[in-house]
Amino acid sequence: MLVFVGLIIVSFVFYFYYKTKQFRAVLPIRKKWYAAVAAFSLGSFIFFFGINFLFVYQSLVTYIVSGIFIILGAMMMFSNYKAAKHYHKFVAEEARLNQ
C-alpha cells in the first residue's frame, strides 16, 4: 500500500507542476501539450487512488467505486497520452518559429 501512496503523491505533484507550467506558457501548442500531460497525471492520480482504495476498504460499494475510478483513470491516461504525443511533435517547431 505504501507504494500506491507514493505513486498517488508523485502523480499529484506532476499534475500541479504541469498545470502551473500550462498557465505560465505563452505559446498555444505548448499550452495544449502541458494541459495534456497534466491531465495524464490527473488520470494516473485517479487510477492509483482507485487501486489503493481497493486495499484499504473491502466491501461491495468499495469494489464498485474503485472500479469506476480505475476505469476513469485509465481512460484519461490513454486519451491524454495520445494527445500529449501528438502535440509533442509540434512543440519544437513552434518554439523554432517563434524565436
Backbone as CSV, one residue per row, in Angstrom:
resi,resn,N_x,N_y,N_z,CA_x,CA_y,CA_z,C_x,C_y,C_z
1,MET,0.818,-1.195,0.000,0.000,0.000,0.000,0.860,1.258,0.000
2,LEU,2.006,1.195,0.608,2.872,2.364,0.664,3.342,2.771,-0.731
3,VAL,3.490,1.806,-1.609,3.891,2.102,-2.986,2.806,2.922,-3.683
4,PHE,1.559,2.542,-3.496,0.472,3.277,-4.136,0.328,4.679,-3.557
5,VAL,0.555,4.828,-2.269,0.514,6.165,-1.663,1.605,7.038,-2.272
6,GLY,2.789,6.476,-2.455,3.874,7.219,-3.099,3.537,7.596,-4.530
7,LEU,2.945,6.667,-5.280,2.554,6.956,-6.659,1.451,8.006,-6.728
8,ILE,0.535,7.989,-5.766,-0.527,8.993,-5.710,0.080,10.366,-5.475
9,ILE,1.010,10.461,-4.550,1.636,11.748,-4.243,2.451,12.249,-5.430
10,VAL,3.222,11.359,-6.049,4.039,11.758,-7.196,3.163,12.221,-8.354
11,SER,2.095,11.514,-8.638,1.232,11.914,-9.749,0.531,13.238,-9.461
12,PHE,0.161,13.500,-8.202,-0.437,14.792,-7.876,0.581,15.917,-8.012
13,VAL,1.820,15.665,-7.612,2.860,16.686,-7.752,3.108,16.987,-9.225
14,PHE,3.164,15.958,-10.077,3.331,16.186,-11.509,2.137,16.944,-12.085
15,TYR,0.932,16.623,-11.637,-0.246,17.357,-12.101,-0.129,18.834,-11.755
16,PHE,0.217,19.124,-10.525,0.351,20.514,-10.100,1.470,21.216,-10.869
17,TYR,2.585,20.544,-11.098,3.718,21.123,-11.811,3.331,21.473,-13.252
18,TYR,2.739,20.517,-13.959,2.413,20.768,-15.363,1.242,21.731,-15.521
19,LYS,0.332,21.765,-14.564,-0.759,22.739,-14.633,-0.211,24.151,-14.448
20,THR,0.768,24.292,-13.562,1.413,25.587,-13.369,2.175,25.997,-14.632
21,LYS,2.883,25.041,-15.240,3.596,25.330,-16.481,2.619,25.716,-17.597
22,GLN,1.434,25.107,-17.602,0.432,25.442,-18.614,-0.020,26.891,-18.464
23,PHE,-0.261,27.337,-17.245,-0.705,28.711,-17.029,0.379,29.723,-17.370
24,ARG,1.637,29.340,-17.212,2.732,30.262,-17.464,3.181,30.272,-18.919
25,ALA,2.797,29.260,-19.698,3.229,29.166,-21.092,2.531,30.228,-21.942
26,VAL,3.247,30.692,-22.951,2.710,31.716,-23.843,2.280,31.114,-25.170
27,LEU,3.052,30.169,-25.668,2.777,29.576,-26.976,1.601,28.599,-26.894
28,PRO,0.685,28.652,-27.869,-0.551,27.863,-27.771,-0.364,26.342,-27.825
29,ILE,0.527,25.854,-28.679,0.723,24.401,-28.758,1.387,23.888,-27.490
30,ARG,2.336,24.647,-26.978,2.993,24.242,-25.732,1.980,24.218,-24.593
31,LYS,1.039,25.169,-24.593,-0.016,25.193,-23.583,-0.880,23.937,-23.659
32,LYS,-1.215,23.536,-24.880,-2.022,22.328,-25.068,-1.246,21.081,-24.647
33,TRP,0.063,21.068,-24.927,0.882,19.922,-24.539,0.956,19.815,-23.023
34,TYR,1.178,20.940,-22.348,1.207,20.932,-20.882,-0.147,20.504,-20.309
35,ALA,-1.240,20.940,-20.934,-2.571,20.553,-20.467,-2.780,19.050,-20.609
36,ALA,-2.308,18.479,-21.715,-2.466,17.038,-21.921,-1.620,16.239,-20.931
37,VAL,-0.406,16.703,-20.669,0.456,15.995,-19.719,-0.115,16.120,-18.301
38,ALA,-0.658,17.296,-17.970,-1.277,17.475,-16.653,-2.504,16.580,-16.506
39,ALA,-3.299,16.467,-17.549,-4.476,15.601,-17.491,-4.073,14.124,-17.411
40,PHE,-2.965,13.755,-18.044,-2.442,12.395,-17.909,-2.061,12.130,-16.451
41,SER,-1.418,13.102,-15.816,-1.029,12.947,-14.416,-2.256,12.859,-13.515
42,LEU,-3.287,13.634,-13.823,-4.527,13.557,-13.053,-5.183,12.192,-13.225
43,GLY,-5.140,11.654,-14.440,-5.673,10.318,-14.686,-4.914,9.253,-13.917
44,SER,-3.597,9.394,-13.838,-2.819,8.423,-13.059,-3.106,8.572,-11.571
45,PHE,-3.360,9.790,-11.116,-3.755,10.005,-9.717,-5.053,9.267,-9.410
46,ILE,-6.039,9.411,-10.276,-7.325,8.749,-10.070,-7.172,7.226,-10.156
47,PHE,-6.361,6.759,-11.096,-6.126,5.328,-11.275,-5.489,4.710,-10.033
48,PHE,-4.411,5.311,-9.552,-3.719,4.776,-8.375,-4.557,4.925,-7.106
49,PHE,-5.356,5.993,-7.042,-6.248,6.152,-5.900,-7.284,5.034,-5.876
50,GLY,-7.804,4.667,-7.045,-8.770,3.574,-7.121,-8.168,2.244,-6.718
51,ILE,-6.939,1.995,-7.134,-6.277,0.748,-6.746,-6.007,0.733,-5.243
52,ASN,-5.529,1.855,-4.712,-5.245,1.931,-3.272,-6.520,1.772,-2.450
53,PHE,-7.619,2.305,-2.943,-8.901,2.234,-2.244,-9.363,0.778,-2.104
54,LEU,-8.990,-0.063,-3.091,-9.337,-1.482,-3.013,-8.690,-2.159,-1.805
55,PHE,-7.467,-1.772,-1.484,-6.745,-2.403,-0.389,-7.152,-1.872,0.979
56,VAL,-7.605,-0.626,1.034,-7.937,-0.016,2.323,-9.254,-0.551,2.863
57,TYR,-10.290,-0.499,2.044,-11.615,-0.976,2.452,-12.005,-2.132,1.540
58,GLN,-12.769,-3.069,2.069,-13.197,-4.184,1.247,-14.678,-4.442,1.479
59,SER,-15.464,-3.893,0.569,-16.899,-4.133,0.568,-17.390,-4.004,-0.870
60,LEU,-18.637,-4.294,-1.094,-19.189,-4.235,-2.446,-19.172,-2.808,-2.983
61,VAL,-19.514,-1.846,-2.135,-19.513,-0.438,-2.563,-18.102,-0.006,-2.946
62,THR,-17.116,-0.452,-2.191,-15.721,-0.123,-2.488,-15.302,-0.682,-3.840
63,TYR,-15.707,-1.907,-4.127,-15.352,-2.501,-5.407,-15.973,-1.725,-6.574
64,ILE,-17.192,-1.270,-6.396,-17.865,-0.509,-7.454,-17.195,0.845,-7.650
65,VAL,-16.955,1.568,-6.560,-16.335,2.894,-6.646,-14.900,2.780,-7.174
66,SER,-14.166,1.790,-6.687,-12.794,1.593,-7.164,-12.767,1.236,-8.643
67,GLY,-13.702,0.410,-9.069,-13.780,0.069,-10.487,-14.035,1.286,-11.353
68,ILE,-14.916,2.146,-10.892,-15.190,3.385,-11.629,-13.941,4.255,-11.686
69,PHE,-13.245,4.401,-10.556,-12.025,5.208,-10.522,-10.944,4.621,-11.426
70,ILE,-10.787,3.324,-11.386,-9.750,2.682,-12.197,-10.056,2.830,-13.684
71,ILE,-11.294,2.619,-14.072,-11.675,2.752,-15.486,-11.558,4.198,-15.940
72,LEU,-12.046,5.135,-15.135,-11.968,6.552,-15.494,-10.520,7.015,-15.592
73,GLY,-9.683,6.615,-14.639,-8.275,6.994,-14.665,-7.550,6.409,-15.861
74,ALA,-7.831,5.146,-16.183,-7.192,4.512,-17.334,-7.616,5.180,-18.638
75,MET,-8.880,5.545,-18.750,-9.351,6.233,-19.949,-8.703,7.606,-20.082
76,MET,-8.593,8.327,-18.976,-7.941,9.641,-19.012,-6.469,9.506,-19.383
77,MET,-5.809,8.508,-18.813,-4.393,8.316,-19.121,-4.201,7.975,-20.600
78,PHE,-5.037,7.104,-21.123,-4.903,6.675,-22.521,-5.141,7.834,-23.485
79,SER,-6.244,8.560,-23.300,-6.574,9.627,-24.245,-5.590,10.794,-24.153
80,ASN,-5.162,11.133,-22.954,-4.237,12.254,-22.820,-2.810,11.881,-23.188
81,TYR,-2.450,10.611,-23.097,-1.151,10.182,-23.604,-1.096,10.372,-25.116
82,LYS,-2.181,9.997,-25.790,-2.231,10.182,-27.234,-2.177,11.660,-27.602
83,ALA,-2.887,12.501,-26.845,-2.874,13.938,-27.129,-1.494,14.539,-26.874
84,ALA,-0.858,14.165,-25.786,0.474,14.691,-25.481,1.488,14.245,-26.532
85,LYS,1.366,13.022,-26.977,2.263,12.507,-28.010,2.056,13.274,-29.322
86,HIS,0.808,13.607,-29.631,0.507,14.362,-30.842,1.069,15.779,-30.756
87,TYR,0.831,16.476,-29.646,1.288,17.853,-29.513,2.802,17.951,-29.363
88,HIS,3.436,16.918,-28.839,4.877,16.958,-28.631,5.631,17.079,-29.955
89,LYS,5.041,16.600,-31.022,5.669,16.705,-32.342,5.823,18.157,-32.766
90,PHE,4.902,19.015,-32.334,4.865,20.387,-32.815,5.476,21.397,-31.850
91,VAL,5.848,20.974,-30.652,6.373,21.912,-29.654,7.702,22.505,-30.110
92,ALA,8.615,21.690,-30.579,9.924,22.190,-31.010,9.796,23.084,-32.241
93,GLU,8.915,22.696,-33.147,8.724,23.514,-34.344,8.128,24.870,-33.985
94,GLU,7.168,24.881,-33.062,6.565,26.140,-32.648,7.586,27.038,-31.949
95,ALA,8.448,26.458,-31.137,9.486,27.250,-30.472,10.479,27.816,-31.488
96,ARG,10.807,27.024,-32.498,11.726,27.494,-33.524,11.123,28.632,-34.326
97,LEU,9.840,28.555,-34.640,9.183,29.602,-35.437,8.968,30.878,-34.639
98,ASN,8.845,30.801,-33.348,8.553,31.977,-32.527,9.763,32.570,-31.814
99,GLN,10.946,32.304,-32.314,12.138,32.876,-31.691,12.338,34.305,-32.071
